[in-house]
Amino acid sequence: MKRLDNKGFTLVEVLAVLVILVVIMSIAIPNISSSLERSRGKQDTARQDVLKSYAELYISDNRNKVSSDTCYITLNELVDNGYASSSEIEDSDGNVFAEDIIYRRSDNSYEFGEGAGLSKCVP
């Protein structure tokens, strides 16, 4: 009698492996995408902190020109005066941060916000 040499996988074994892989992927993909979103948020926060440091340098260099106790600095001012590059004022999606940097002399603080209604720090 001739003996069959079965060296391959059966269709059932291949399908079982595929089902297991699909289950693992359905669990892993949402976790990976949410961790990517969290890391983008952290990257944007870090870039904003760096931009606040640039604004602090800008104010320090122009201390005698600061117009009021609460004023704003546009990100384009930082780029135009050489404190930041144009790529540094973009978020992780490549969009330019929309807000200005608000400077408060009373507590020497810098924060992102809308500069409407305030004067520019350095006219």
C-alpha positions as CSV (number, residue, x, y, z in Angstrom):
1,M,0.0,0.0,0.0
2,K,1.2,3.5,-0.9
3,R,1.5,5.9,2.0
4,L,0.5,9.5,1.5
5,D,3.1,12.1,2.4
6,N,1.0,15.0,4.1
7,K,3.5,17.8,4.5
8,G,1.1,20.8,4.1
9,F,-1.6,22.4,6.2
10,T,-5.3,21.7,5.9
11,L,-7.8,24.3,4.9
12,V,-9.2,24.2,8.4
13,E,-5.8,24.9,10.0
14,V,-5.2,27.9,7.7
15,L,-8.6,29.3,8.4
16,A,-8.1,28.9,12.2
17,V,-4.9,30.9,12.0
18,L,-6.5,33.6,10.0
19,V,-9.4,33.9,12.5
20,I,-6.9,34.2,15.3
21,L,-4.9,36.9,13.4
22,V,-8.1,38.9,12.7
23,V,-9.1,38.8,16.4
24,I,-5.6,40.0,17.4
25,M,-5.6,42.8,14.8
26,S,-9.1,44.0,15.9
27,I,-7.8,44.4,19.4
28,A,-4.4,45.9,18.5
29,I,-5.3,48.5,15.8
30,P,-7.6,50.7,18.0
31,N,-4.9,50.7,20.8
32,I,-2.2,51.7,18.4
33,S,-4.3,54.5,16.8
34,S,-5.3,55.9,20.2
35,S,-1.6,55.9,21.4
36,L,-0.7,57.7,18.2
37,E,-3.3,60.4,18.9
38,R,-2.0,60.8,22.5
39,S,1.5,61.2,21.2
40,R,0.4,63.8,18.7
41,G,-1.3,65.7,21.5
42,K,1.9,65.5,23.7
43,Q,4.0,66.7,20.7
44,D,1.7,69.7,20.2
45,T,1.9,70.6,23.9
46,A,5.7,70.3,23.8
47,R,5.8,72.6,20.7
48,Q,3.6,75.2,22.5
49,D,5.9,75.1,25.5
50,V,8.9,75.8,23.2
51,L,7.1,78.6,21.5
52,K,6.3,80.1,24.9
53,S,10.1,80.0,25.7
54,Y,10.8,81.8,22.4
55,A,8.2,84.4,23.4
56,E,10.0,84.8,26.7
57,L,13.3,85.4,24.9
58,Y,11.5,87.9,22.6
59,I,10.1,89.8,25.5
60,S,13.4,89.7,27.4
61,D,15.3,91.1,24.4
62,N,12.6,93.9,23.9
63,R,11.9,94.6,27.6
64,N,12.1,98.3,27.2
65,K,9.6,98.3,24.3
66,V,6.8,96.3,25.9
67,S,3.7,98.4,25.6
68,S,1.4,97.2,28.4
69,D,1.0,94.8,31.3
70,T,-1.0,92.3,29.2
71,C,-0.2,92.1,25.6
72,Y,0.1,89.5,22.8
73,I,2.8,88.2,20.4
74,T,1.9,86.6,17.1
75,L,3.7,83.5,16.0
76,N,4.6,85.2,12.8
77,E,6.5,87.9,14.8
78,L,8.6,85.2,16.4
79,V,9.4,83.8,12.9
80,D,10.0,87.3,11.4
81,N,12.4,88.2,14.2
82,G,14.3,84.9,14.0
83,Y,13.2,83.4,17.3
84,A,11.3,80.5,15.6
85,S,11.3,78.8,12.2
86,S,8.2,78.5,10.1
87,S,8.1,74.7,10.8
88,E,8.1,75.2,14.5
89,I,4.8,77.1,14.6
90,E,3.0,74.2,13.0
91,D,1.2,71.4,14.9
92,S,1.6,67.7,14.3
93,D,-0.8,67.8,11.4
94,G,1.1,70.6,9.7
95,N,-1.3,73.4,10.5
96,V,-0.1,76.6,11.9
97,F,-1.2,77.2,15.6
98,A,-4.1,79.6,15.3
99,E,-3.6,81.4,18.7
100,D,-1.3,84.1,19.8
101,I,0.9,84.1,22.9
102,I,-0.5,86.2,25.7
103,Y,2.1,87.8,28.0
104,R,1.1,89.0,31.5
105,R,3.7,91.2,33.2
106,S,2.2,90.9,36.7
107,D,3.0,87.2,37.0
108,N,5.5,87.0,34.1
109,S,3.3,84.3,32.5
110,Y,2.9,83.2,28.9
111,E,-0.1,81.3,27.5
112,F,-1.8,80.6,24.2
113,G,-5.0,82.6,23.6
114,E,-6.8,85.0,21.4
115,G,-5.0,88.4,21.3
116,A,-8.1,90.3,20.2
117,G,-8.7,93.4,22.4
118,L,-5.1,93.4,23.6
119,S,-2.2,95.5,22.3
120,K,0.8,94.0,20.7
121,C,3.7,93.6,23.1
122,V,6.3,95.2,20.8
123,P,4.7,97.8,18.4
